[in-house]
Amino acid sequence: MSGRVGVVLFPGSNCEHDVVEAVDGLGGKAELIWHGTSSLAGVDLVVLPGGFAHGDYLRPGAIARFSPVMSAVADFAKEGGPVIGICNGFQVLTEAGLLPGALQKNRGLKFLCKIVEVRVETAMSALSSVASVGDVLRLPINHFEGNYTCDDRTLAELRAEDRVVFRYVDDPNGSLDRIAGITNEGRNVVGLMPHPERAVDPLLGSADGRVLVRSLLAAAGVLTTWST
């Protein structure tokens, strides 16, 4: 693996450079991939960043799901390639059927922009492999539709299969079971609403996101062991 991290750029994305900066700053090599391409150009990991893909028309992620690059992302994930969706990227992954459930409007119908505490529930995913179960991370959220929901059967499967990756310590948005992030059955696709890429330096208010970015880099083949 070459350790190349592809960051998909949709019209309306606004966190792509945050991801690039975080990845490059911790030893990786990130590059932007335009949503209109049909190829991932041999990257080792894909990130769908936060923002407002296609203006969030219809509903967040509903149009981005049909961008040409998403066929390549789906094939990449099916083959076991690691795919991470952050905030709007999580919404795109659910719309594309790569993760179960959906993100709906926050409880109270308020846009939320603050730092919250998130607990790591499993280390068995592409975004938590170098974290420890029980770690409580201070990460920023920045969303209006971050309220995770799914049917009872899906929730039972997520719990039974240890696929809830992150839970809010104090649920800010009404998410079912305080879910902040989940993974697929293969554990290579992860979606979460908080922004680890915005918490990689104390200057930003928290450096707790580093452990998740390092997990991402490990999944991309950049790191083999955790280091500070």
C-alpha positions in Angstrom: 0.0 0.0 0.0 1.2 3.5 -0.9 -0.7 5.1 1.9 -2.6 7.5 -0.3 -5.8 9.0 1.2 -8.4 10.2 -1.3 -10.7 13.0 -0.1 -13.8 13.3 -2.2 -14.8 16.9 -3.1 -18.5 17.5 -3.8 -19.9 20.8 -4.8 -20.7 22.3 -1.4 -18.1 20.4 0.6 -16.3 22.6 3.1 -14.2 20.3 5.3 -12.0 18.7 2.6 -9.0 20.8 3.3 -9.4 20.2 7.1 -9.1 16.5 6.3 -6.1 17.0 4.0 -4.3 19.1 6.7 -5.0 16.6 9.4 -3.8 13.6 7.3 -0.7 15.3 6.0 0.1 16.7 9.4 0.2 13.2 11.0 2.3 11.6 8.3 -0.1 10.7 5.6 -0.5 11.8 2.0 -3.9 13.2 1.1 -5.3 14.3 -2.3 -8.6 15.6 -3.5 -10.8 13.6 -5.8 -13.5 15.5 -7.8 -17.0 14.0 -7.4 -17.4 13.9 -11.2 -14.6 11.3 -11.8 -15.4 7.6 -12.1 -12.0 6.5 -10.7 -10.4 6.6 -7.3 -6.9 6.6 -9.0 -5.5 3.8 -6.8 -5.9 5.5 -3.4 -5.7 3.3 -0.3 -8.5 4.9 1.7 -11.4 7.2 0.9 -12.8 10.0 3.0 -16.1 11.7 2.4 -15.8 15.0 4.2 -18.3 17.3 5.9 -20.1 20.2 4.3 -23.2 20.6 2.3 -22.8 18.3 -0.8 -24.9 19.7 -3.7 -26.3 22.3 -1.3 -28.1 19.5 0.7 -31.0 19.9 -1.7 -33.8 17.3 -1.2 -32.0 16.1 1.9 -28.3 15.8 2.9 -26.5 13.3 0.7 -29.4 12.5 -1.5 -27.9 14.0 -4.6 -24.3 13.3 -3.8 -25.2 9.6 -3.7 -25.6 9.8 -7.5 -22.2 11.5 -8.2 -20.1 9.4 -10.6 -17.4 8.8 -8.0 -19.8 7.0 -5.7 -19.9 4.0 -7.9 -16.2 3.7 -7.5 -16.5 4.2 -3.8 -19.1 1.5 -3.6 -16.9 -0.9 -5.5 -13.9 0.0 -3.4 -15.8 -0.6 -0.2 -17.2 -3.9 -1.5 -13.6 -5.1 -2.1 -12.7 -4.2 1.5 -11.2 -0.8 1.0 -11.6 1.5 4.0 -14.1 4.3 3.5 -14.7 7.0 6.2 -17.7 9.4 6.1 -17.5 12.5 8.4 -20.7 14.5 9.1 -22.2 15.1 5.6 -20.0 12.2 4.5 -21.9 10.0 7.0 -25.1 11.2 5.5 -23.9 10.3 2.0 -22.9 6.8 3.1 -26.4 6.1 4.5 -28.1 7.5 1.3 -25.8 5.3 -0.8 -26.7 2.3 1.2 -23.1 1.7 2.4 -24.3 2.1 6.0 -27.7 1.4 7.5 -30.1 4.0 9.0 -30.5 7.7 8.3 -29.6 11.1 9.7 -32.6 13.3 10.4 -33.1 16.8 11.8 -31.7 17.4 15.3 -34.0 17.2 18.3 -35.3 20.7 18.9 -34.6 21.7 15.3 -31.5 23.6 16.1 -28.2 23.7 14.3 -25.4 22.6 16.7 -21.8 23.8 16.6 -19.9 22.9 19.8 -17.5 20.4 21.3 -19.0 17.3 22.7 -17.7 14.2 24.5 -17.8 10.9 22.5 -17.0 7.5 23.9 -15.2 4.8 21.8 -17.4 1.7 21.9 -15.2 -0.6 19.7 -11.7 -0.6 18.4 -12.7 -3.0 15.6 -13.1 -0.5 12.8 -11.1 1.4 10.2 -11.5 4.6 12.3 -10.9 3.3 15.9 -8.2 0.6 15.6 -5.6 2.4 17.6 -8.1 3.8 20.1 -9.2 2.0 23.2 -12.7 1.0 24.2 -13.9 3.4 26.8 -11.8 6.4 25.6 -13.8 9.6 25.9 -12.8 12.1 23.2 -13.7 15.8 22.9 -14.7 16.4 19.3 -16.6 19.2 17.6 -19.9 18.7 16.0 -21.3 21.0 13.3 -24.7 19.9 12.0 -28.4 20.4 11.7 -29.3 16.8 10.6 -27.1 14.6 12.8 -29.9 12.8 14.6 -29.2 9.1 13.8 -32.2 6.8 13.4 -32.8 3.2 12.2 -35.4 0.5 12.6 -35.5 -1.8 15.6 -34.0 -4.7 13.7 -31.0 -2.7 12.5 -30.4 -1.3 16.0 -30.4 -4.9 17.4 -27.9 -5.9 14.7 -25.6 -2.9 15.4 -25.6 -3.7 19.1 -25.2 -7.5 18.7 -22.4 -7.2 16.2 -20.5 -4.5 18.1 -20.9 -2.1 15.2 -21.7 1.0 17.2 -18.3 2.7 17.0 -19.0 5.9 18.9 -21.7 7.1 21.3 -22.3 10.5 22.7 -21.7 10.8 26.4 -24.6 13.3 26.6 -26.7 13.1 23.5 -26.8 16.6 21.9 -29.1 15.9 19.0 -31.6 13.1 19.9 -29.7 10.2 18.2 -31.1 6.8 18.8 -29.1 5.0 21.5 -26.8 8.0 21.6 -25.2 6.8 18.4 -22.5 9.1 17.0 -20.9 6.7 14.6 -21.3 3.2 13.2 -19.5 0.7 10.9 -20.6 -1.9 8.3 -20.4 -5.6 8.7 -16.9 -5.7 7.1 -15.8 -2.9 9.5 -14.1 -1.1 6.7 -16.8 1.5 6.2 -17.3 4.0 9.1 -19.6 7.0 9.4 -19.6 9.5 12.3 -21.1 12.9 12.8 -18.3 14.5 15.0 -15.2 16.0 13.2 -12.0 14.3 14.3 -10.1 16.3 11.7 -11.0 19.5 13.5 -9.5 18.2 16.8 -5.9 17.4 16.0 -4.2 20.3 17.8 -4.7 21.9 21.2 -5.0 25.3 19.4 -8.3 24.0 18.0 -9.7 23.3 21.4 -8.9 19.6 21.4 -6.3 17.2 20.1 -8.4 14.1 20.8 -9.1 13.6 17.1 -5.5 12.5 16.5 -6.2 8.9 17.6 -8.9 8.6 15.0 -6.9 10.2 12.3 -4.0 7.8 13.2 -6.5 4.9 13.0 -7.4 6.1 9.5 -3.7 6.2 8.5 -3.2 2.7 9.9 -6.1 1.5 7.7 -4.4 3.3 4.7 -1.2 1.4 5.4 0.7 4.5 6.6 1.1 3.5 10.2 1.6 0.0 11.7 1.8 1.0 15.3 0.3 3.8 17.4 2.6 6.7 18.3 2.0 10.1 19.7 
